[in-house]
Every structure is written in C-alpha cells, then in structure tokens.
C-alpha cells in the first residue's frame, strides 16, 4: 500500500503533534517508509510547501529529503480529467483551469491516488463538511469528499500511525515497558 500525504498532514504534525526538534522519531519514521515506497508526497504537494517560508523547519526538512519523499511521476491525463469532472464537479476542463493557474495541490494528490485505487490511499486531516446531496462549489470541496466521489480510500494521520505502527521507544535500549 502506498500512502500519499497531503500538505496539512505535515504542517499539523510539525506545528501541533510532532515538532521536528522534539519528536524527530516521527520524521525519521516517515523517511523510513518513504524509502520503502510506503509513504510518498506528490510533487505538487512538495512544491506547495516549498512556496512557503524558507526559514521554516518543514521547508528545510522537505528540501533536504525531497529525493526520498517525492512521488516522482506524472499524473495520468485521464485520472486528472476524472478527478476534475467527477470528483470536483467541473463541467469541462476549461472550467477547471483555475486549479492549474493557482497550482492547488489537492487535485494532483487525488489524481495520483486514482491511478491505483486498490494500492494507494490519501492521508489528509481535512474533514467532510457537507452531505453528498449538498456538495459545495467545486473549488471548495474537501479532499475526503472528492475521494468518496471517486471511490478512493482516505485516512487521517492518526489512522496512518496505527496502520504503519509508529512507536517511540520509551527506554534507551528501545524496549517498551508495560503500562
């Protein structure tokens, strides 16, 4: 299984749960799984982060580790079109051009997952905000809503941690003590 990370997963991890300087094990864990092609970050997501503050820790971490983290493949044109029309609800490719102009990473993330729905899952912290019968304007659709419309499995950071068994050793020897 390949897990594709959304920008918000990395930003929230850095800012809220796993600061790079306090819990480096989380970031090493991501790199470990990236090396074995279990976790990857699509190019457009990386580019989105690298448009940010060059002094930010996440910017520096992504820049340093890009080679290991990057899903280095071109989005299939059919998957891209299906993501925009069926997932985002655009009536035509022309209507979707704004996503290309703004360089939003979400449609690319989803299109990469669409290329192999049995072997890829999207990891995001976005939440579904409306019922399917009341879908918001295409540009405002959240990743889980679009994934659901395209039958793409998705999960959040905490489910990923359980799925890939992230643990921090509690003793210097690396053994775990019983609670």
C-alpha positions in Angstrom: 0.0 0.0 0.0 1.2 3.5 -0.8 0.1 6.4 1.4 0.1 9.8 -0.3 0.4 12.7 2.1 -1.5 16.0 1.9 0.2 19.2 2.9 -1.9 19.6 6.1 -0.7 16.3 7.5 2.9 17.6 7.5 2.0 21.1 8.7 -0.1 19.9 11.6 2.5 17.3 12.6 5.2 20.0 12.7 3.1 22.6 14.5 0.9 20.5 16.8 1.8 16.9 17.4 5.4 16.1 16.4 7.6 19.1 16.3 10.8 18.3 14.4 13.0 19.3 17.3 11.0 17.4 19.9 9.9 14.2 18.2 12.4 13.5 15.4 11.4 9.9 15.5 8.1 10.7 13.7 10.0 12.4 10.8 12.6 9.5 10.7 9.6 7.1 10.5 8.2 9.0 7.5 11.6 8.8 5.8 11.9 5.1 6.6 8.5 4.4 5.0 9.3 6.7 2.1 12.5 4.7 1.4 10.3 1.5 1.1 7.7 3.3 -1.0 5.0 3.1 1.7 4.7 6.9 2.0 5.2 9.4 -0.7 4.4 13.1 -1.3 3.3 14.1 -4.8 5.5 16.7 -6.5 2.7 19.4 -6.4 2.3 18.9 -2.6 6.1 19.3 -2.2 6.0 22.4 -4.4 3.1 23.8 -2.3 5.2 23.5 0.8 8.3 24.9 -0.9 6.4 28.1 -1.8 6.4 28.9 1.9 8.9 30.4 4.3 12.4 29.3 3.5 13.3 29.6 7.2 10.6 27.2 8.3 11.7 23.9 9.7 9.3 21.9 7.5 10.5 23.8 4.4 14.1 22.8 5.3 13.2 19.2 6.0 11.3 18.8 2.8 14.1 20.5 0.8 16.7 18.2 2.4 14.7 15.0 2.0 12.8 15.7 -1.3 14.6 12.8 -3.1 13.3 10.2 -0.7 9.9 11.7 -0.2 8.8 12.7 -3.7 6.4 10.6 -5.7 8.2 11.3 -8.9 5.6 10.5 -11.6 3.4 12.5 -14.0 -0.3 12.5 -13.4 -2.2 10.4 -15.9 -4.3 12.8 -18.1 -7.4 10.5 -17.8 -7.1 10.4 -14.0 -6.6 14.2 -13.9 -9.7 14.8 -16.0 -11.8 12.3 -14.0 -10.7 14.0 -10.7 -11.7 17.4 -12.0 -15.0 16.4 -13.6 -16.4 13.6 -11.5 -14.6 14.5 -8.2 -14.7 18.3 -8.2 -17.7 18.6 -10.5 -16.3 20.9 -13.1 -18.4 20.8 -16.3 -15.3 21.0 -18.5 -11.5 21.1 -18.5 -11.7 24.8 -19.3 -13.8 25.4 -16.2 -11.1 23.6 -14.1 -8.2 25.7 -15.5 -8.2 27.9 -12.3 -6.8 24.9 -10.4 -3.9 24.8 -12.7 -3.4 28.6 -12.5 -3.5 28.6 -8.7 -1.3 25.4 -8.6 -3.6 23.8 -6.0 -2.1 20.5 -5.0 -5.3 18.7 -3.9 -6.5 17.7 -7.4 -3.0 16.3 -8.2 -2.8 14.4 -4.9 -6.2 12.8 -5.6 -5.4 12.0 -9.3 -2.2 10.2 -8.2 -4.3 8.1 -5.9 -6.9 7.5 -8.6 -4.3 5.8 -10.8 -4.3 2.8 -8.4 -7.3 2.9 -6.0 -6.5 -0.6 -4.8 -2.9 0.2 -3.9 -3.0 3.9 -2.9 -4.7 5.8 -0.1 -4.8 9.6 0.6 -3.7 10.8 4.0 -5.3 14.1 5.0 -6.6 15.9 8.0 -9.4 17.6 6.1 -12.9 16.7 7.1 -16.1 16.2 5.1 -18.2 19.3 5.6 -21.4 18.6 3.8 -23.7 15.7 2.8 -23.2 14.4 -0.8 -26.5 15.8 -1.9 -25.4 19.3 -0.8 -21.9 19.4 -2.4 -20.1 22.7 -2.1 -18.8 24.7 -5.1 -16.1 22.6 -6.8 -13.2 24.8 -5.6 -14.4 24.4 -2.0 -14.7 20.6 -2.0 -12.6 18.9 0.7 -10.3 16.0 -0.2 -12.4 13.4 1.6 -15.5 14.4 -0.3 -13.7 14.2 -3.6 -12.1 10.8 -2.6 -15.5 9.5 -1.7 -16.9 10.5 -5.1 -14.1 8.7 -6.8 -14.0 5.6 -4.5 -10.5 6.4 -3.2 -9.7 5.3 0.3 -8.5 8.0 2.7 -7.5 8.3 6.3 -6.0 10.8 8.7 -2.6 11.0 10.3 -3.6 9.0 13.4 -5.1 6.1 11.4 -1.8 6.1 9.3 0.2 5.9 12.5 -1.8 2.8 13.6 -1.7 1.3 10.1 2.1 1.6 9.8 2.7 1.0 13.6 4.5 4.2 14.6 6.0 3.8 18.1 8.5 5.7 20.1 10.8 3.6 22.3 10.3 4.5 25.9 13.7 3.3 27.2 17.2 4.0 25.9 17.5 0.3 24.9 14.5 0.6 22.7 12.4 -1.9 24.7 8.9 -1.0 25.7 7.7 -1.2 29.2 4.2 -2.4 30.1 1.7 0.2 31.3 
